[in-house]
Amino acid sequence: MFGRISLPQGVRDFPPDRAEEIRRVEECLLEEFLRWGYRRVITPLFEFLDTISVGLGDELKEKILKFVDPSTGEVVALRPDITPQVVRIVATQLRNHTPPLRLCYNGRVVRYEEKGSGKEREVFQVGCELIGLSSPEADAEIIALAVKSLSRLGIKDVVVDIGHNGLLRFLLQSVENAREIRESLKKKDQEALERTIKKTSFPKEIKEAFLLLPELYGSREILDKAKRVKILKKYVKQLEEVLNIVDEFQLNCNFNIDLTELRGFNYYTGVTFEIISPSSLSPLLRGGRYDELTGRYGYDSAATGFAVDVESVLGVIKTRINEDNHIHFAVIPSRTSLRPDAIRLAEWLRSSGFRVILDLRMDSRLRREKDFSNLNCYGIILLESKKKIRMIELRSGTKREFSNLEELLKEGGI
């Protein structure tokens, strides 16, 4: 009957349990953002290719999925990132608002991935942006919020891997063979880096700084070593100041300094970070300062933020959160005349915050207690007559009888 019912490579369906887990993670994160004063925005799933490309780095530009809008002939793109859309909103609709602006979002982004890469094309993201502050306090707030948000989900054993893209951008801005040097740094290949530097002509202090970079990885002590290099001192002090402010939030996590990290080189301009967990192969979130992005949309402003990979987060949550996804009760009338009472009871329970299935099928097979487990709920309330209501707790097998609805509500422990 159906010629093809498979899905394209890199996309999936999400059955109820998984969908509920994703929803709960998103809601928990957004709730924490709101507590810090961030307000939610909603952006479109697709927009004009030219518009969204303005705010993307080279890496994401290569991952855009695009198509021609049949109604206009314009080329449009599925968003591979939400941050440029948030910046566009600020530049066009919120430019007259007094900064700083604290904004948050959730949604799916779509990215082209090579076949066999093992990466999904659809990614669930939740993130926030702090626009209008260039101070170290802003960077510290974003990092602290990232850690605190994961902590609210029960994720505490994390490492914040932190660096400074401004340092690398400064060193590479006028260097020959910059691409080769970047590749060597990305792979942390000391030998390749030395070979490239030997055949490149630039000032001695720049050369010494490049050769030192692979050693600038580890605990905070390496910052003292980095500050001895005069041309690096400015950036190292900025990073150190951010870390000192972060300490005041008393976060329960470890920090790893990596001054060779080229994370989002064409996108981030200052302090960058990602949070990793021993239980995940992928970072749980990435973020950093991107002061040049807003200017691309005609609104010059400092900005920093981060985006959470929801499914990576789900992969490390120890306590399964779908325990709260169960239905609490199934209300079942044994005959048609009891249907109004069943509806009234179900409505009362729902208004009290319970999840309730109202089963009105009048199917005699469903009355067999061995079939009740198929309903996947904590308890069954059977309305057998006007004067006989039976409640069965499926976990314990306990059965209790009540003479009417009022008695059930008063003495049933509901």
HELIX and SHEET records of a PDB file:
HELIX    1   1 PRO A   16  ARG A   35  1                                  20    
HELIX    2   2 LEU A   49  SER A   53  1                                   5    
HELIX    3   3 ASP A   58  LYS A   61  1                                   4    
HELIX    4   4 THR A   83  GLN A   93  1                                  11    
HELIX    5   5 PRO A  136  ARG A  152  1                                  17    
HELIX    6   6 ASN A  165  LEU A  172  1                                   8    
HELIX    7   7 ALA A  178  LYS A  186  1                                   9    
HELIX    8   8 GLN A  190  LYS A  198  1                                   9    
HELIX    9   9 LYS A  204  LEU A  212  1                                   9    
HELIX   10  10 LEU A  213  GLU A  215  5                                   3    
HELIX   11  11 GLU A  221  LYS A  227  1                                   7    
HELIX   12  12 LYS A  230  LEU A  232  5                                   3    
HELIX   13  13 LYS A  233  ASP A  247  1                                  15    
HELIX   14  14 LEU A  293  ARG A  296  1                                   4    
HELIX   15  15 VAL A  310  VAL A  316  1                                   7    
HELIX   16  16 ILE A  321  ASN A  325  5                                   5    
HELIX   17  17 THR A  336  LEU A  338  5                                   3    
HELIX   18  18 ARG A  339  SER A  351  1                                  13    
HELIX   19  19 SER A  364  ARG A  367  5                                   4    
HELIX   20  20 GLU A  369  LEU A  375  5                                   7    
HELIX   21  21 LEU A  405  GLU A  411  1                                   7    
SHEET    1   A 9 ARG A  39  ARG A  40  0                                        
SHEET    2   A 9 LEU A 101  VAL A 110  1                                        
SHEET    3   A 9 GLU A 122  ILE A 131 -1                                        
SHEET    4   A 9 ALA A 303  ASP A 309 -1                                        
SHEET    5   A 9 LEU A 285  ARG A 289 -1                                        
SHEET    6   A 9 VAL A 271  ILE A 276 -1                                        
SHEET    7   A 9 VAL A 159  HIS A 164 -1                                        
SHEET    8   A 9 ASN A 254  ASP A 258  1                                        
SHEET    9   A 9 TYR A 217  GLY A 218 -1                                        
SHEET    1   B 3 PHE A  46  PHE A  48  0                                        
SHEET    2   B 3 VAL A  75  LEU A  78 -1                                        
SHEET    3   B 3 LEU A  65  VAL A  68 -1                                        
SHEET    1   C 5 VAL A 356  LEU A 358  0                                        
SHEET    2   C 5 ILE A 327  PRO A 333  1                                        
SHEET    3   C 5 CYS A 377  SER A 385  1                                        
SHEET    4   C 5 LYS A 388  GLU A 393 -1                                        
SHEET    5   C 5 LYS A 399  PHE A 402 -1                                        
END                                                                             
